[in-house]
Every structure is written in C-alpha cells, then in structure tokens.
C-alpha cells in the first residue's frame, strides 16, 4: 500500500549485533528509520540483510559522503546513531554535516575509534590511561619494548573490535609474531591494518560499563564483571556477571568512565566501555560510541527495570526530559543476579546436531545459543567473535549463580564430546 510521510526519520548506521534492536525500538514509537550500510557487511551480512528489510529506507555508502548527506537531508533526519563499531566514524560525520543537536564532538571522532588515539586523548586530558606506542615495523616495536622493559604486553589492531586480533605477549618473540599477524591483514570491518598499537598489560579485574551520554551527563544502564581464561594461548571471555550499584567499586568505576567519555568528546549517545580496575584505580581499555554488541536487553530489563536500548531512544528523542528524569528518579533496585556464560570451543571439528535443551534444564537459564549448525566446522575460540555460543543465566544470589554457571560448563563439555566428529577434529 503506497504511503507518504513527512515525519522526521531516525538514521542508524550499521544496525548490527546489539544495534539490531534499535530499528524496531524507534519504529515502535512511530519513527520511520533509514538504515545506512557504511561499507561491506562482512561477518554481519545477516544482520545487514535484516536491517535492510526492516527499515523504511536502506542506503549504501558508496564513498561520496556529501551525496549521502543530501540524500538523508530529504528524509528530515532527527538523529543519526551508530548501531555498531564499524559505523561510528560515518555516523559522526553524518550527524555533524547535518548539524544535528544530538551528536558528539566531531574533532575527536577518530579518538573514539582508534585505540592509540583514544589513550593519547585520555593522557592529554589527565585521565588515567595505558602506556603505549603506535608501531608499523619490528624496529619501532623493539624500541618501545626496550624502554617499557616488562611483560606481558598487548599488541592489537587500531580499529577492530570484539577482541579480534588482540594478542597478549609474554616475550619479544611473541610480540613480533603478533605484529606480523596484524600488519597487512584486514580487520572484520575491512580496514587494512598498516599499523598496530603495543600497550602495557593491565593487571586487575575487568569490567564492562554500558550507558547513555546525554548533553554531557552520563547515565549507566548496566555493568558486568568480566572473567577471562586462557584457551590455547588466547585470552577469551569465560563469564560476565552483572555488576550492580551496591557492589564495591561501582561508583569509582562509573565516575571514571564519565571522565574518560568526556575527554573523548563522547557527550551524546550510547557508550560501551571496557575498564580494568587495577591496584591504582580504574583504567580504560577502550570505549565504543555505540550500543553494547551482542547484549540482550531482556536480561537488563528483567533485573534492573531498564535497558540501554530503552534509555537511548528516550535520550535521543527528548534529551531535556531524559536528563530531568534521570536526576529525579532513584535507581531501580536490582531484582536478581545475571551472567553471560560464553561457550568456549577448545577443539576444532565437524559438528553434528546439538541438543541445547539440557542447558534449559538448569534453573535460571533464559537463553542459549550455539554458533554452529550440523555439518559446520567448529573453530577454536580465539576472541569474542569466535565464542561457540552463549548461555544467559539468572539467580537470586551470587552463590546460586556461580553454582549454575558450573553446571553449564559440565553440560557444555558433555555436548562437545557428543557432537564433535573426532576424525575431523584431528
């Protein structure tokens, strides 16, 4: 049925991963959505296809940003938001060119993507940061390693995400291998890696902090303590536990995240920060100016009564009302504990059909997913992108949650034994 509308549109750039919830969230309030594909969708092709079919308008960035801006202008754009990490730079550029009020400082856009620039801006602002260097060859790497004179160190790409290409190196030899693996490769967004960043290794407890910036004020929607394990030399996510306002360290970490976001010009929109709580206090690992990737708003809504998706919609559509509401309303009390248990593939092999119902037999399991279909080859888990799946758990107490997580690991181990073809795993 043909229709015409003069409504303001909401523009979402790369509505992938956690950002896939944004299109229906705005549409539920009657806002038509323009989805912009920033470049090749790569591993997010399914999300891109879903976004293209769901949005009222789907546009592909062909490289002429000025032309794209003029096309968008005809749709009366009210907001431009990045739906995932690869869309941050283009979303910033579009919002600035369209002179939209709900946007971040354009001059610091690269500092919100480039991992080296990010830490440099923190250092210059007097915010706790990581010792580091940008390197393009072995000689530059050796120069920094000699001055730093401590292991382990972290070597990673400048613009990637999802812990892709992140190496924890315990020697000069390992650092050189990591650099060789990065330089000349392409990240998951298709960017050519012509440089890498080498950084000090931060010891401590890692946290993920999600929230909304609105007119330079920061509201924290949910936070998670991240436990990692070694998997054949790769530092991968094991379990993430919901971290609540009443937990020790919450206020210290969230106040620091606000300072870090402010230093990076992140004053409007969502943020997804990874922070290490060290003996000397919190230090930012990195922050994304976008919705948390892979997060399920259902569990946050269930436990805390809100979500990053809901607050982003409210803040971007009516910043003044949102800010006033956050100042007047007390934080919702936590109703239960929650955790993401990431499935870790320790071996490779051809898989048979997996029976996931056993996971659901554990009390408190809300959701379970396994990445592979029958006939697929299960790959070794090396980062967040290659986790074999995830189980979402809830419980009334932390002790109960820990017990349920242990039961999940037992079921996972048994599942791999049953579904993996031993011959193909060799």
N, C-alpha and C positions, 0 to 999 in steps of 0.2 A: 504494500500500500504506500503510494508516494506521500511524503510529508515534507514540510518546510518548517524551519525553526530559526528564530533569531536569539536563541538562548546563548549565554556565554558557554564556551567549551572548556573542558579541562584537558590539558595535554600531558600525556605520560610518555616518557622516552624509555624504551626497553622495559616493558612491564613483565619482567622475568622473575623467576624464583619467588621470593616473598612479595615482590611487586605485582604479581599476577592478581592479588586481591584488590588492587587499587581501582581497576576499571569498574567492576560491579559495585564497589563501595560508593563511588561517585554517581554511578548510574541509578543506584537505589534512591538517591535524592533528586533525581530528575535531570542531572547534568549529562549532556552528551560528551563523549570522550573521543579525542583524537589520539591515536597511538602512533608514535614515531619510532621507526626502526632505525637505530643510529648507524648500523653497518651490518656486516654478515652476522647472522644469529649464532652460527657455530653450534655449540652444545645446547643452546637454548632454542633450537628450531621449533620444538613442540610448543614451548611457551609462546614463541613469536606467532605461530600459526593460530593458537588460541586467542591471543590478543588481537590479531588482525581480524578474526571473525567476530569477536565480541564488541570491539569498538565501533562507533558510528563511522569513523573515518580512519583509514590506515595509510600512513605515508612512509616512504623510504627515503632516508637521507642519501642523496646521490653525490654529496660533496659540495654543492652550492648552498651554503647556509643562508645567504641573502635571499635566494629564491624560496627556500623553505620558510623563512620568516614571513615573507609576503603571502605565501600560501596559508600559513597559520593565521595571519592577521585577518583574513577574510572570515575566519571562524570565531572571531571575538574571543580570543583566549583569555581566560581569567587567571589561570595558574599553569605553570609548567613544572613538572616534577620528574625526577629520575626514578625509574622503577627498579633499577639495578645498577651495579657499579659501573658497567660499561657505558651507561647513559649519562653519567654525572657531568662530564665536560660539555656535551652538547646541550643538555638541559640548562646548564648555567648560561651558555651562550645565547640560547633562545630566549630565556627569561630576561636577560639583560638587553638584548636587541629589541624586545617587545616592551621594555620599560615597565615590567610588572612589579607591583609593590612587594609581593611575597617572593623574595629571591635573596640569594646570598651575594657577598661581595665578589664581583667579577674578577678583580685584580688578584684574588687569592684562589681562583678556581683550580689551578694546577696543584696548589698545595693541598687541596682536598682529594687529589688522586695520586700524585707522585709521592712514593713513600720517602724518598730522600728530601724533597722539598717540604713535606709535611713536618719532619723532625727539625729542619732548619728554621721554619717559621716558629715552631714552639721554642726553640733555643733563643731566637732573637727576641721573643716576647717575654723571656724569663720564666717560661713554663717548663717543668721537668721534662727532659727529652732523652733520646738514646744517642750514645756516641756512635759515629758512623762515618762512612765515606762513599761517594759515588765512584764506581770504578768501571773501566772499559777494557782493561787488559791485566795480565798477570803482574806486570811491573807495578802498577798502581795498587793492586791488591797486596802485594808484598810490602810495599811502603807502609800501608796502613796497619797491616798485621804486625810489623816490626815495632811500630810505635805503640800499638794497643797492647801487645805482648800478653795476651790472656785468651784462653779457650774455655768453653766453646765460643764460636761466633756464628752469626746468622747471615746467610747470603740469600738474597731473593730478588725477583724482578721489581722494576719500579712501578708498574701499572697493573699488575694482575690482582687476583682476589681469590677467596676460597682456599687460602693456604697453598695455592698452586705454585710449584717451583720454589718453595721455601725449604732451604737446607740448613740444618743445624750441624755445624762442622767442628770436629774436635782436634783438627790438626791443619797445618798448612796444605798438606796434600789433599785433604777433603775439601778445603776451601777452593783450591784450584779446580778440582773436579766439578764443584758446584758452579763456579763461574763459567767453565767450559760448557756445562749443560745449559746455562741460561743464555749466554751471548750467541746471537744468531738464530735462536729459537723464536717461536711466536707464542704469546700467551693466549688464554682462552677467548679473548676479545679480538684476536687477530693482530694485535700490536707486535711489531718486530722488536725484540729485545736487543738493543745495541749497547746497553749499559746495565749494571746491576748495583744494588746497594749492599754493602757489608756493614753489619752492626754488631755492637756488643750483645751478648746473650744476657737477658734479664732473668734473674732467679727470683722466684716468688710464686704467688698464686694468681692465675689468670682469670679475668672477669670479662664478660660481655655486657655492655650497657647500652640499652636502646631507649630512644626518646624522641621528643619533638622540640625543636627550637622555634620560637615564635617571638618576633620583634626583640631578639637578643635575650630572651629569657628561656630557661631550659626546664622542661617537664620530663621526668623519667618514667617511662611506661613499664619497663621490665628489665631485669638484670639477671645474669646467670654466672655461676662459678664454673669454670671450665677445667675439667681434669683430662690430661693427655697421657698417652702411653707410647712406648716405642714399638713400632711394627716394622721389623726388618730394616732398621735404620731410619725410618720415617716417624716423625713426631706427629701423631694423629689424635683427633678427638676421641675420647673414651665416653665420658658422660658430662652433661651440663646440668647443674642443679639450680633451680630458681633461688635467686638471692634477693632477700626482702629488706624493706626499710628498717625493720627491727634487728637485722643481723649486724654483728660487729663489722665496722669498716664501710658500711653503706654510704654514710654521709660524707666521709673523707673522699671516697672514690668518685661519687657523683659530683661533688663540688669541683674536684679536679677536672672531670670531663667537661663541665661547663666552661672552665678556664681554657681548656685546650680547644674546644669548639670556637670560643670567642677569638682566640689567637689565629684561627684558621679562617675567620670570616664566615663561619657557619652560624648564621643568625636566624634563618627561616627554613623550616623543613625538617625532614627526618634525619636521624643520625644513628649509626651502628658502630659503637666504639669497642675496641679490644684494649684492655688495660691490664698491666701487670702490677700487682701490689707487692712491692719489694720491701726490704728492711728499711729503706729510706723514704718510703711512701709510694703512691701510685705513679706510674709512668705509662704514657700512651704507646701502645704498639702500633696501632693505626686506627683511623676512623673513616667510615664511608658515609657520604652525604646522601643516604638513601635508606629505604626500608630494610630491615634485617632479612638477609637471604635465607630461604628455607624455613623460616619461622612459621609456626602455626598460631594465628591469633586466637584460636579457640581456647587453647590452654591458658593463655594470659587472661582472657575474658572470664574463664571459669574460676581462676584462682584469685584474680585481682579486681575484676569488675570493669576492665577497660582493655584496650589494646593499642598498639602503635598505629594500626590502620585507622581505627575509630578516631583517635586524637588527631591524626594528620588531616583527615577530612575536615574535622571541626576547625582546626587551627588555620588551615589554608583558605577555607571559605569565609571565616569570620575571625580574624586574628584578635580583635579587641575583645569580643565576647569570650573567646577561648582563654585569653590571658586573665581576664577578670574571674572566670570560673575556677581556674587553677589556683588563684590566690584565695578565693573564698571557701572552696570546698576542701575538707580534710582528705588525706589519702585514704583510699578504700582499704579496710583491713584484709589481710590475707586469709583466705578460707581453707587453703590446703597447700601442700608442697607439690612440686612437679620436677620432672627431669626428662631430658632427652638422652636416651642411650643409643649411641651410634654403633651400628653393626660393622665389625672390622674383619675384612677378608684377609686372612693370614696366608692363604694359599690361592693359587690360580687353578682353574679347571672348568670343564664344560658342566653346566648345571642341569639338573632335572627339576621338575616342578616342586616348589617349596610349599609345605603346609604351614601357613602362618597362624593357623587357629590356635596352636599351642601357646603362642605368645599371649593371645587374648584370654587364655585360661588363668593368667596371673591377674590377681585383683589390681585394679587401678590403671590397667593399660587402656589408653584412649585411642591409640592409633599405632599401626605398624606398617612399614613398607619395606620391600626388598627390591633392590635395583634391577635384578636380572630376571628374565623370562626363560622358560625351558629352551634349551639349545644355545643360550648365550654363554659366552666365556666369562666367568667371574675373574676380575682382575684384582691384583693386590691393592689393598687400601694404602694410599700414599699421602692423601690430603683430604680436605673436607669434600671435595668434588667426587672422590672415588670411594667414599664410605659406601659399604654394601647396602645400607638401609638405615632406618632409624625407628626406635620404639619410643612412644610418648607415654610417660608414666605419671600418676598422681598418687598421693598418700596423705594421711593426716599428720604424720610426723616424719622427721628426717630419718630416724632409725628404721621405720617401716619402709620408707622409700629406698634406703640402702639395701634392705633385705630383698625387695622386689627387683632391684637392679641386678643383684647377684643371681636371682632366679632367671632373669632374662639372659644373662651370659651363659648359663647352663643350657638353656633351650637353644641358644644360638650355636653353641659348639656341637650339640647333637644334630642340629639341622644341617650344618656343613658336612658332617660325616655321612649323612644320608643322601644328600643331593649332588655332591661333587663326584664326577667321574674320575676315579683315581688315575686311570691311564692318561687322560687328557691333562691331568694336573702335573704330570712329570715333565 
